[in-house]
Amino acid sequence: MAPRLPFSLKFTLWAALTWFGSRLSGLRLESPFSFATWLCATFISYCILSFSWRICGRPCFSPLRDLPGPKSESFLFQNSSGIFDEPLGNRITGWVNTIPNDGLLHFFGLLGSEYLIPTSVESISDVVTNRAYQFQKASGLRRYGVRFFGDGIVIQEGEKHKKSRKSFVQVFNQRQVDKLKPVLSTKASEIVQHVREKCLTNANGVSKAASINVAEFTKLISLDVMGIIALGHDFHGILGQNLQIFEVFQMLFSSNEEKKSHFMWHNCAPPWFMNMFPSKIDSQMEVAYGKLRKRLEQLIPEKLAALKSTTTTDQDILTQLACSGDFSDDEIIPQIVTTLSAGFESTASTLSWTLYCLAANPEIQHSLREEISAAKSSKATLSEDDYEKLPLLNAVCYETSRLYPTFAMTLRKAICDTYINGRLVQAGTYIAIVPRAINRAKHLWGPDAEEFIPERWIDRSDPLAPKINQLGGASSAICMLSFLYGPRSCVGRGLALAEIRRVTARLVETFDIQQTSSTIPQPVGWLSSGPPPELNLTFVPTTK
C-alpha cells in the first residue's frame, strides 16, 4: 500500500494545481492583494475538499467498510458519541454485546475519523501485545499529557517508553511489593482508627454510624499511601494535613464538564492556536503542576544527599529511581507525578467501587467478614500472606476491578500500515481499546457478564479448600483489561491490589458498610472513570 502523504505535501500539490489552473484560465497574480486572495482561496478550497472526502468519500471507499458496526447517528459526527460517552465506554459496551462480529467492530467518528474496536482474544492480543508499539497515543493526547503532567511513562511511546518501563518493572517487582506490604497494613490500621473516631459515641458508650464521602476519602487514603511509597513521606491527608497537595492533585486529575471540554479542545485545535489563546484552566493546571514540580525539585536533592551521607534502607520509588542512574533529575519528576497520579485516581477509584459493591451486596460483605474472622482465628490481625490467599477477598477485588476499570477506554492510532486479526489496517486508523466493554463482554464472560458475581473468581472443585481462579472463568487473562495487558500494562498492578485488599479487609472486619441511597451510582469522568463525587457510604461499627 502506498504511504500516506503528509499535509504539507498534499497542500503543496493542490496549490501547484490551482496555480497552473489560474495561469491556464488567464488569471494573473500581479499584485500582493491578488496573490493573498489566491492563497486564501486555495487553502479554503483544500479544506472543503479534504472535509468532503473525510465525511463522504472515506465511508464509501474504506477497505474496512465491510466490517460490522453501529449505524451512523449523524452525517457530520457519525458515531463519535461512542468516544465521548459517559459513563466512558458505556455505549461501546452495548455495541460489543449486541452487534455480531468476528473480533472487530468498525465505525466512523468526527469528520470521518475511522475507528476499530478489537473484541476477541486474538484481535486484542494483536493491539496490546503482538504489535503494541505500532499503535500509539494520538499526538493531541501526548501534547496535553506532557504539558500538564510531564513526560512520564504513561505518556511516553517507543524506545523512551521501553527504557522507562524496564526501570519501573524493577521498582515494582514482587520482591519490592512484598517489602511494602507491612507499610500498607499499618496505613490500613490508621484508616480504621480514623473512621472509628468519626463514629460518634452516645452517653452509654455505644458507637453510632458515620456517613463518609468515600470518593474523596479514598483519594486521600491513596494519596497518603503513594506519598509514602513514592516519596517516603506521609501527607496525612486523612487527618486533614497537607491539603494543599490534595488540592493540587484535584486540579490536575479530577474530572468535570469544564475540563472535559478543555481536553477535547486541546485535542482538536492546533498547538499554536492554544498557545495564542490560553484558557483559565490552562493557567490553573500549569500553576498546579508547577507547585508539585517545585516540591519534588526540593525532595530529590534531599534524597540524594541522604544516600551519600548514610546507608539507607528506604524503599520509596524516588530513592530507587535516583539510585538507578537511568534518569536525570528532570526525568525523575514526571515519573513520580505519574506514580502519584496512579494512586490518586486509579487505586482510589477501585477502592471506592469495592466498598460500594460490598455495601450494595450485604450478604457478600457478611461472607467476607466471616472469611476474615476464620482466617484470623486466634491472631490479632491477618498475616501479610493471608491477604493474598483469601479466596473471597481477592474475588471481590478482582470482580470490582473488572466491572469498574478506572481507564474505561484508551485510544491508540496506527502509526504504520499493519494487521489486526488478519485484517489490513491503514496508518492513521484509531483503535479503541475499551476495558469496560471487554470486561463486560458476554461472549467472553458469559450471559451474567455485567453482574457483580465474585464467585466467578473462586475455584470450588475442592469444597474443603477453595482457591482463587485467576482467570475468573474467562478463556484468557487478556479478557480482563482493567490494568491493560502486555508491554503497556500497569506496572503497579500488584501494589495497587495489595493496598485495596488490606484497606478493604480492615474496614469490612471493623464496620458494617451500608448504602446511604438506593440510587445506583454511575461512573463519571472523561479521561479516567471514577465514582461520582457525591458517593457516600455509612460505616457502622460491628459488635464483637
C-alpha positions in Angstrom: 0.0 0.0 0.0 1.3 3.5 -0.9 2.4 5.6 2.1 0.0 8.4 3.2 1.2 11.8 2.2 1.7 14.5 4.8 -0.5 17.6 5.0 2.3 19.9 3.8 2.9 17.8 0.6 -0.7 17.4 -0.2 -1.4 21.1 0.2 1.7 22.0 -1.9 0.4 19.7 -4.7 -3.1 21.3 -4.5 -1.6 24.8 -4.5 0.5 23.9 -7.6 -2.6 22.6 -9.3 -4.6 25.7 -8.6 -1.7 27.9 -9.7 -1.4 26.2 -13.1 -5.2 26.3 -13.4 -5.2 30.0 -12.8 -2.5 30.5 -15.4 -4.3 28.5 -18.0 -7.5 30.4 -17.3 -5.7 33.7 -17.9 -5.6 34.9 -14.3 -2.5 36.9 -13.4 -1.4 37.3 -9.8 0.4 40.5 -10.3 -0.3 42.3 -7.0 0.2 41.2 -3.4 -3.5 41.5 -2.8 -4.4 39.2 -5.7 -1.7 36.7 -4.5 -3.1 36.8 -1.0 -6.6 36.3 -2.3 -5.5 33.3 -4.4 -3.6 31.8 -1.4 -6.7 32.1 0.9 -9.0 30.7 -1.8 -6.6 27.8 -2.3 -6.5 27.0 1.4 -10.3 27.2 1.8 -10.9 25.0 -1.2 -8.4 22.5 0.0 -10.2 22.3 3.4 -13.6 21.9 1.7 -12.3 19.1 -0.5 -10.5 17.5 2.4 -13.6 17.6 4.7 -15.8 16.4 1.9 -13.6 13.4 1.3 -13.4 12.6 5.0 -17.1 12.9 5.5 -18.4 11.5 2.2 -15.6 9.7 0.4 -13.9 7.7 3.1 -17.0 5.9 4.3 -17.7 4.8 0.7 -14.2 3.6 -0.1 -12.7 2.5 3.2 -11.2 -1.1 3.0 -12.8 -1.7 6.4 -16.3 -0.8 5.4 -17.5 -4.4 5.3 -16.8 -4.9 9.0 -19.9 -4.8 11.3 -20.6 -1.7 13.4 -23.3 0.6 14.7 -25.5 2.6 12.3 -24.4 6.2 11.8 -26.1 8.6 14.2 -25.2 11.8 12.4 -23.9 12.9 9.0 -21.2 15.1 10.5 -20.4 13.4 13.8 -21.2 9.8 12.7 -20.8 7.7 15.9 -18.4 10.0 17.8 -20.8 9.8 20.8 -19.3 6.4 21.5 -15.9 8.0 22.2 -17.2 10.9 24.3 -19.9 8.9 26.1 -20.5 9.0 29.9 -20.1 6.6 31.6 -17.0 6.2 29.5 -17.3 3.2 27.2 -20.9 2.6 28.1 -22.2 2.8 24.5 -19.4 0.8 23.1 -20.2 -1.9 25.7 -23.7 -2.1 24.2 -22.3 -2.4 20.7 -19.9 -5.2 21.7 -22.8 -7.2 23.4 -25.4 -6.7 20.6 -23.6 -6.5 17.2 -22.4 -9.9 15.9 -18.7 -9.8 14.9 -15.6 -11.9 14.3 -13.3 -9.9 16.5 -13.5 -6.4 15.1 -16.1 -3.7 15.1 -15.8 -0.6 12.9 -17.3 2.9 13.0 -16.7 6.4 11.9 -16.3 9.4 14.2 -16.0 13.2 14.0 -15.2 14.4 10.4 -14.8 10.9 9.1 -12.1 9.7 11.5 -12.1 5.9 11.4 -12.2 3.6 14.4 -11.7 -0.1 15.1 -12.8 -1.9 18.3 -10.9 -5.2 18.9 -13.4 -7.6 20.7 -11.8 -11.1 20.5 -8.7 -12.5 22.3 -6.8 -12.7 19.0 -7.6 -9.1 17.9 -6.9 -7.6 21.4 -3.6 -9.5 21.5 -2.5 -8.0 18.2 -3.1 -4.5 19.5 -1.8 -4.7 23.1 0.9 -7.5 22.8 1.9 -8.6 19.3 2.1 -5.2 17.7 1.8 -3.0 20.7 4.3 -0.3 19.5 2.7 0.0 16.1 -0.3 1.7 17.9 0.4 4.9 19.8 -1.5 7.6 21.6 -2.8 10.4 19.4 -0.4 13.4 19.2 -3.0 15.7 20.8 -3.3 13.5 23.9 0.5 13.3 24.2 0.9 17.1 24.0 -1.8 17.5 26.6 -0.2 15.0 28.9 3.4 16.4 28.6 2.2 19.9 29.2 0.2 19.3 32.3 1.6 16.1 33.8 5.1 15.8 32.4 6.6 13.2 30.1 6.1 10.2 32.3 5.9 6.5 31.5 2.1 6.7 30.8 2.6 9.3 28.1 5.8 8.0 26.5 6.0 5.9 23.4 8.5 3.8 21.5 12.1 3.4 22.8 11.6 6.0 25.5 8.7 4.0 27.0 10.7 0.8 26.8 13.6 2.3 28.7 11.2 3.7 31.4 9.3 0.5 31.7 12.4 -1.5 32.2 13.3 0.6 35.2 9.8 0.6 36.6 9.5 -3.2 36.4 12.4 -3.4 38.7 10.8 -0.9 41.1 7.5 -2.7 41.2 8.8 -6.3 41.1 7.2 -8.8 43.5 10.1 -8.6 46.0 9.8 -4.9 46.3 6.0 -5.1 46.6 6.4 -7.7 49.4 8.6 -5.2 51.3 6.0 -2.6 51.1 3.1 -4.7 52.3 3.7 -4.0 56.1 3.6 -0.3 55.3 0.2 -0.8 53.6 -1.1 -2.8 56.6 0.0 -0.1 59.0 -1.8 2.5 56.9 -4.9 0.4 56.8 -5.0 0.2 60.6 -4.6 4.0 60.7 -7.6 4.4 58.4 -9.7 2.1 60.5 -8.9 4.2 63.6 -9.7 7.4 61.7 -13.2 6.0 60.8 -13.7 4.9 64.3 -13.1 8.4 65.5 -15.7 9.7 63.1 -18.3 7.4 64.6 -20.0 9.4 67.4 -20.4 7.8 70.8 -23.5 8.4 72.9 -23.7 8.6 76.7 -23.9 4.8 77.0 -20.7 4.4 75.1 -22.4 2.8 72.1 -20.8 3.8 68.8 -23.0 5.3 66.1 -22.7 5.3 62.4 -20.5 7.6 60.3 -21.5 8.8 56.9 -18.4 9.3 54.7 -17.9 10.6 51.2 -15.9 7.7 50.0 -15.0 9.2 46.6 -12.9 11.9 48.4 -11.9 9.7 51.4 -10.3 7.0 49.2 -8.4 9.7 47.2 -6.9 11.0 50.5 -6.1 7.4 51.5 -4.4 6.6 48.2 -2.5 9.9 48.1 -1.2 9.2 51.6 -0.1 5.7 50.6 1.5 6.8 47.4 3.3 9.6 49.2 4.9 7.0 51.5 5.7 4.6 48.6 6.8 7.2 46.0 8.4 9.8 48.3 9.0 8.2 51.6 6.6 10.9 53.1 3.2 10.5 54.6 1.0 13.5 53.7 -1.5 12.5 56.5 -4.3 13.8 54.2 -7.0 11.7 56.0 -6.1 13.6 59.1 -6.7 16.9 57.4 -3.0 17.8 56.9 -1.2 18.9 53.7 -4.5 19.5 51.9 -2.8 21.9 49.6 -1.2 18.9 47.9 -4.6 17.2 47.7 -6.0 20.4 46.0 -3.1 20.3 43.5 -4.0 16.8 42.5 -7.7 17.6 42.4 -6.9 20.4 39.9 -4.7 18.2 37.8 -6.6 14.9 37.7 -10.2 15.4 38.7 -12.9 15.4 36.1 -15.8 17.8 35.4 -17.6 19.0 32.3 -15.5 22.1 32.0 -12.3 20.1 32.0 -13.8 17.6 29.6 -14.4 20.5 27.1 -10.9 21.8 27.8 -9.4 18.4 27.0 -11.4 18.0 23.8 -10.4 21.5 22.7 -6.7 20.7 23.2 -7.1 17.6 21.1 -8.9 19.4 18.2 -7.2 22.8 18.0 -3.6 23.2 16.7 -0.9 23.8 19.3 0.0 27.3 18.0 -3.7 28.3 18.5 -3.8 27.0 22.0 -0.6 28.9 22.9 -2.0 32.1 21.4 -5.3 31.9 23.3 -4.6 30.1 26.7 -7.7 29.4 28.8 -8.2 29.9 32.5 -7.9 26.2 33.1 -4.6 26.1 31.3 -3.2 28.6 33.8 -4.7 26.8 36.8 -3.3 23.4 35.7 0.1 24.9 34.9 0.3 26.6 38.3 -0.8 23.3 40.0 1.9 21.3 38.1 4.5 24.0 38.9 3.7 23.7 42.6 4.1 19.9 42.5 7.3 20.1 40.4 8.8 22.7 42.8 8.2 20.4 45.8 9.7 17.4 44.0 12.7 19.5 43.0 13.3 20.1 46.7 12.9 16.5 47.6 15.3 15.0 45.1 18.5 16.8 46.3 17.5 15.8 49.9 17.2 12.2 48.9 20.5 12.2 47.0 22.2 13.9 50.0 20.8 11.3 52.4 22.0 8.5 50.1 25.6 9.8 50.2 25.7 10.5 53.9 24.3 7.3 55.3 23.4 3.8 54.4 19.7 4.0 53.8 17.2 1.1 53.5 14.4 3.3 52.1 12.3 1.5 49.5 10.4 4.5 48.2 10.3 4.9 44.4 12.1 8.3 44.4 15.1 6.7 46.1 15.1 3.7 43.8 14.9 5.8 40.6 17.6 8.2 41.9 19.9 5.2 42.7 19.2 3.5 39.3 21.1 6.1 37.3 18.7 5.7 34.5 17.1 9.1 34.9 18.2 12.7 35.3 16.6 14.9 37.9 14.4 16.4 35.3 13.3 13.0 34.0 12.5 11.7 37.5 9.9 14.4 38.3 7.3 13.4 35.6 7.8 9.7 36.5 7.0 10.5 40.2 4.0 12.6 39.1 2.8 9.6 37.1 3.2 7.3 40.1 1.3 9.7 42.5 -1.5 10.2 39.9 -1.9 6.4 39.6 -2.6 6.2 43.3 -4.7 9.3 43.4 -7.1 8.3 40.6 -6.8 4.6 39.7 -6.4 2.9 43.1 -8.8 5.3 44.9 -11.4 4.7 42.3 -11.2 0.9 42.5 -11.3 1.1 46.3 -14.4 3.3 46.3 -16.2 0.9 44.0 -15.1 -2.1 46.1 -16.6 -0.5 49.2 -19.8 0.4 47.3 -20.2 -3.1 45.8 -19.9 -4.6 49.3 -22.5 -2.1 50.7 -24.8 -3.0 47.8 -24.4 -6.7 48.4 -24.6 -7.1 52.2 -24.7 -10.9 52.0 -21.3 -11.0 50.2 -20.0 -8.5 52.8 -21.1 -10.7 55.6 -19.5 -13.8 54.0 -16.2 -11.8 53.6 -16.3 -10.8 57.2 -16.7 -14.4 58.2 -13.8 -15.4 55.9 -11.6 -12.8 57.5 -12.6 -13.9 61.0 -11.9 -17.6 60.2 -8.5 -16.7 58.8 -7.5 -14.7 61.8 -8.6 -17.4 64.2 -6.7 -16.5 67.4 -4.4 -14.0 65.7 -4.7 -10.3 66.4 -4.5 -9.4 62.7 -4.2 -11.2 59.4 -0.7 -12.1 58.3 0.7 -10.5 55.1 0.4 -13.8 53.3 -3.3 -14.2 54.3 -4.4 -11.2 52.2 -3.2 -12.8 49.0 -4.7 -16.2 49.8 -8.2 -15.4 51.0 -10.5 -16.5 48.0 -13.5 -14.2 48.6 -11.4 -11.1 49.5 -9.4 -11.5 46.2 -12.6 -12.4 44.3 -14.3 -9.2 45.5 -11.3 -7.1 44.5 -11.0 -8.7 41.1 -14.7 -8.5 40.3 -14.9 -4.8 41.2 -11.8 -4.1 39.1 -13.5 -6.0 36.2 -16.8 -4.1 36.4 -15.3 -0.6 37.1 -12.0 -0.1 35.4 -10.6 3.3 36.0 -9.4 3.7 32.4 -12.5 2.5 30.8 -11.3 3.4 27.3 -8.0 4.3 25.8 -7.4 5.3 22.2 -4.5 4.3 20.0 -3.6 5.3 16.5 -1.9 3.1 13.9 1.5 4.7 13.0 2.0 2.5 10.0 0.1 0.0 7.9 -0.4 -3.1 10.0 -2.7 -6.0 10.7 -5.3 -6.8 13.4 -6.7 -10.3 13.4 -5.6 -10.7 9.7 -7.2 -7.5 8.5 -5.1 -4.8 7.0 -5.3 -1.6 9.0 -4.1 1.6 7.4 -1.9 4.1 9.2 -4.0 6.8 10.9 -6.8 4.5 11.9 -7.8 4.9 15.5 -8.1 1.8 17.7 -10.5 2.0 20.7 -9.3 -0.3 23.5 -12.3 -0.4 25.8 -11.7 -2.3 29.1 -15.2 -1.6 30.2 -16.6 -3.3 27.1 -14.2 -6.2 27.1 -14.6 -6.8 30.8 -18.4 -6.9 30.4 -18.4 -8.8 27.0 -20.9 -11.6 27.2 -19.1 -13.7 24.6 -16.0 -13.6 26.9 -17.5 -13.7 30.4 -20.9 -15.3 29.9 -24.5 -14.0 30.0 -24.0 -12.6 33.5 -21.0 -10.5 32.4 -22.5 -7.2 33.7 -23.4 -8.6 37.1 -21.3 -8.4 40.3 -20.5 -12.1 40.9 -17.3 -12.5 42.9 -17.9 -16.3 42.9 -16.7 -16.4 39.3 -13.1 -15.9 40.7 -13.3 -18.8 43.1 -12.4 -22.4 42.2 -14.5 -24.7 44.5 -13.6 -28.0 42.8 -12.4 -29.0 46.3 -15.2 -27.8 48.6 -12.9 -28.0 51.7 -10.1 -25.9 50.1 -11.5 -23.3 47.7 -8.8 -21.3 45.9 -8.6 -18.3 43.6 -9.4 -18.7 39.9 -7.0 -16.2 38.3 -9.0 -16.1 35.0 -12.4 -15.6 36.6 -14.0 -18.1 34.2 -12.7 -16.3 31.0 -10.6 -18.2 28.5 -7.6 -15.9 28.8 -6.1 -13.3 31.1 -6.3 -10.8 28.3 -10.1 -10.7 28.7 -9.5 -8.7 31.9 -8.2 -5.3 30.7 -8.6 -3.2 33.9 -4.8 -2.9 34.1 -4.4 -3.3 30.3 -2.1 -6.1 29.1 1.3 -6.6 27.5 4.1 -4.0 27.3 1.7 -1.2 28.0 0.1 -2.8 31.1 0.1 -1.2 34.5 3.5 -1.9 36.2 1.9 -1.1 39.6 -0.9 -3.7 39.4 0.4 -5.8 42.2 0.9 -2.9 44.6 -2.5 -1.4 43.8 -4.3 -4.7 44.6 -2.2 -5.2 47.7 -3.4 -1.8 49.0 -7.0 -2.5 48.1 -7.0 -5.9 49.8 -5.7 -4.6 53.0 -7.9 -1.5 53.3 -11.0 -3.4 52.3 -10.3 -6.3 54.7 -9.6 -4.0 57.7 -12.7 -1.9 57.0 -15.1 -4.8 56.5 -13.7 -6.5 59.6 -14.4 -3.5 61.7 -17.5 -1.9 60.1 -20.8 -2.8 58.5 -20.7 -0.8 55.3 -24.2 0.4 54.2 -25.6 2.4 51.3 -27.0 5.9 52.1 -29.1 5.9 48.9 -31.0 3.4 46.7 -29.8 5.3 43.6 -27.3 3.2 41.6 -24.2 5.4 41.1 -22.7 5.6 37.6 -19.0 6.2 36.7 -18.1 9.7 35.7 -15.0 11.2 34.0 -13.6 12.0 30.6 -10.0 10.7 30.7 -10.3 8.3 33.6 -13.5 6.9 35.0 -14.4 7.0 38.7 -17.3 7.1 41.2 -19.5 10.3 41.3 -18.1 12.9 43.7 -21.2 12.7 45.9 -20.9 8.9 46.6 -21.4 8.5 50.4 -21.5 5.3 52.4 -22.4 4.7 56.1 -19.9 2.9 58.4 -21.5 1.2 61.4 -19.0 -0.3 63.9 -19.5 -4.1 64.2 -20.2 -5.7 67.6 -17.6 -8.3 68.6 
